[in-house]
Amino acid sequence: MSVTTLGVIGSGMVGLGVARRAVDAGLDVVLSNSRGPQTLAPLVAELGGRARAATPAAAARAAELVVAAVPLAARERLPRAELAGRTVIDLMNYAPHAGFELPELDRDELTSSELVQRHLAGARVVKALHNIGPKQLLELFRPAGAPDRTALPLSGDDPAAKKEVAGLLDVLGFDTVDLGPLADSWRSEPNTPLYALPYVGQPPSGLTVPEFVAWVQQAPGVPVSAARVGELAAAAVRGPAGFRR
Ligand SMILES: NC(=O)c1ccc[n+]([C@@H]2O[C@H](COP(=O)([O-])OP(=O)(O)OC[C@H]3O[C@@H](n4cnc5c(N)ncnc54)[C@H](OP(=O)(O)O)[C@@H]3O)[C@@H](O)[C@H]2O)c1
């Protein structure tokens, strides 16, 4: 059975982008954030009748498939009990900064999604939607079979959960390429060729990191084929984890 309701935990730039795409594709969404459902009223009104707001725990209970779109630093506040038995799309990326460093990731012992799976021990974590920005997500969707349909990578340890997420992404307008287990998801993490840039093209040279981030947020989307995703994943070399600003 295909997904009809998507739970969204974290309704900032990315969570809201995914929710918008999902509503436009005909799904119901349950949005949540840290400050409470009442703070999401304007966004719910903007998204229309398919959207409602709830607490993170209630958003998790409301849907079989839940998107975790909070900062990685907040991963241990995801509602573990309510997410047990659910498929969770982990789109969080590691962005270390003073006061937030994760030694297992810095030593390349674990991928950030393996860390998330550790916390969400009863859930089926699938890494996806983490290497494309909301603007590009809202531009690059296409019907199945379109010659310029964009592909996104996904990784996970549970084949059925990966199939479920591939089904969702198909409904949202994207092909998928399976990169294997969560342990291999570093192939699409920050600092790899698959991360963000293929979907936006070449930035102007000489940008500072904040300028680069701002440029990516507004850059028009560039379609990326499944074959290209496979090539870029294969070309990845594991280096220091995390996007450092
Ligand atoms: N920005 C991008 O282009 C991009 C692309 C791909 C992936 N990502 C990843 O997506 C994630 C979100 O990024 P973003 O740019 O959307 O961040 P953002 O705009 O700062 O939004 C973060 C959201 O998470 C919520 N949140 C924080 N702690 C929470 C908690 N304990 N429980 C429930 N909700 C909580 C915040 O709610 P409150 O406002 O109520 O605190 C807010 O809605 C990050 O992990 C990032 O690495 C970002």
The ligand as an SDF file (V2000), in Angstrom:
LIG
                    3D

 48 52  0  0  0  0  0  0  0  0999 V2000
   18.9560   23.5260    4.7580 N   0  0  0  0  0  0  0  0  0  0  0  0
   19.1970   22.6450    3.7940 C   0  0  0  0  0  0  0  0  0  0  0  0
   19.3340   22.9850    2.5990 O   0  0  0  0  0  0  0  0  0  0  0  0
   19.2750   21.1730    4.1190 C   0  0  0  0  0  0  0  0  0  0  0  0
   19.2480   20.2420    3.0820 C   0  0  0  0  0  0  0  0  0  0  0  0
   19.2200   18.8800    3.3980 C   0  0  0  0  0  0  0  0  0  0  0  0
   19.2270   18.4730    4.7270 C   0  0  0  0  0  0  0  0  0  0  0  0
   19.2910   19.3990    5.7260 N   0  0  0  0  0  0  0  0  0  0  0  0
   19.2280   18.9230    7.1300 C   0  0  0  0  0  0  0  0  0  0  0  0
   17.8690   19.0770    7.5310 O   0  0  0  0  0  0  0  0  0  0  0  0
   17.7910   19.3300    8.9410 C   0  0  0  0  0  0  0  0  0  0  0  0
   16.9570   20.5690    9.1760 C   0  0  0  0  0  0  0  0  0  0  0  0
   17.5870   21.6620    8.5350 O   0  0  0  0  0  0  0  0  0  0  0  0
   16.7830   23.0290    8.3030 P   0  0  0  0  0  0  0  0  0  0  0  0
   17.6540   23.8680    7.4430 O   0  0  0  0  0  0  0  0  0  0  0  0
   15.3850   22.7540    7.9030 O   0  0  0  0  0  0  0  0  0  0  0  0
   16.7900   23.6160    9.8060 O   0  0  0  0  0  0  0  0  0  0  0  0
   15.8580   24.7290   10.4260 P   0  0  0  0  0  0  0  0  0  0  0  0
   15.2810   25.5940    9.3620 O   0  0  0  0  0  0  0  0  0  0  0  0
   16.6440   25.3500   11.5210 O   0  0  0  0  0  0  0  0  0  0  0  0
   14.6470   23.8880   11.0830 O   0  0  0  0  0  0  0  0  0  0  0  0
   14.8480   22.9880   12.1190 C   0  0  0  0  0  0  0  0  0  0  0  0
   13.4880   22.4900   12.5930 C   0  0  0  0  0  0  0  0  0  0  0  0
   13.6990   21.4830   13.5880 O   0  0  0  0  0  0  0  0  0  0  0  0
   12.8200   21.7580   14.6760 C   0  0  0  0  0  0  0  0  0  0  0  0
   13.3570   21.1600   15.8800 N   0  0  0  0  0  0  0  0  0  0  0  0
   14.5350   21.4150   16.5140 C   0  0  0  0  0  0  0  0  0  0  0  0
   14.6430   20.6230   17.6000 N   0  0  0  0  0  0  0  0  0  0  0  0
   13.5200   19.8640   17.6560 C   0  0  0  0  0  0  0  0  0  0  0  0
   13.0420   18.8820   18.5320 C   0  0  0  0  0  0  0  0  0  0  0  0
   13.7490   18.4920   19.5970 N   0  0  0  0  0  0  0  0  0  0  0  0
   11.8290   18.3220   18.2850 N   0  0  0  0  0  0  0  0  0  0  0  0
   11.0950   18.7120   17.2180 C   0  0  0  0  0  0  0  0  0  0  0  0
   11.4960   19.6360   16.3280 N   0  0  0  0  0  0  0  0  0  0  0  0
   12.6950   20.2220   16.5560 C   0  0  0  0  0  0  0  0  0  0  0  0
   12.7450   23.2560   14.7340 C   0  0  0  0  0  0  0  0  0  0  0  0
   11.6000   23.6170   15.4710 O   0  0  0  0  0  0  0  0  0  0  0  0
   11.5610   24.9730   16.3340 P   0  0  0  0  0  0  0  0  0  0  0  0
   11.7840   26.0760   15.3540 O   0  0  0  0  0  0  0  0  0  0  0  0
   10.2110   24.9660   16.9450 O   0  0  0  0  0  0  0  0  0  0  0  0
   12.6830   24.8440   17.3390 O   0  0  0  0  0  0  0  0  0  0  0  0
   12.6160   23.5720   13.2520 C   0  0  0  0  0  0  0  0  0  0  0  0
   11.2790   23.3960   12.8240 O   0  0  0  0  0  0  0  0  0  0  0  0
   19.2360   19.4680    9.4190 C   0  0  0  0  0  0  0  0  0  0  0  0
   19.6230   18.2650   10.0460 O   0  0  0  0  0  0  0  0  0  0  0  0
   20.0400   19.7020    8.1460 C   0  0  0  0  0  0  0  0  0  0  0  0
   21.3340   19.1710    8.2420 O   0  0  0  0  0  0  0  0  0  0  0  0
   19.3000   20.7410    5.4530 C   0  0  0  0  0  0  0  0  0  0  0  0
  1  2  1  0
  2  3  2  0
  2  4  1  0
  4  5  1  0
  4 48  2  0
  5  6  2  0
  6  7  1  0
  7  8  2  0
  8  9  1  0
  8 48  1  0
  9 10  1  0
  9 46  1  0
 10 11  1  0
 11 12  1  0
 11 44  1  0
 12 13  1  0
 13 14  1  0
 14 15  2  0
 14 16  1  0
 14 17  1  0
 17 18  1  0
 18 19  2  0
 18 20  1  0
 18 21  1  0
 21 22  1  0
 22 23  1  0
 23 24  1  0
 23 42  1  0
 24 25  1  0
 25 26  1  0
 25 36  1  0
 26 27  1  0
 26 35  1  0
 27 28  2  0
 28 29  1  0
 29 30  1  0
 29 35  2  0
 30 31  1  0
 30 32  2  0
 32 33  1  0
 33 34  2  0
 34 35  1  0
 36 37  1  0
 36 42  1  0
 37 38  1  0
 38 39  2  0
 38 40  1  0
 38 41  1  0
 42 43  1  0
 44 45  1  0
 44 46  1  0
 46 47  1  0
M  CHG  2   8   1  16  -1
M  END
$$$$
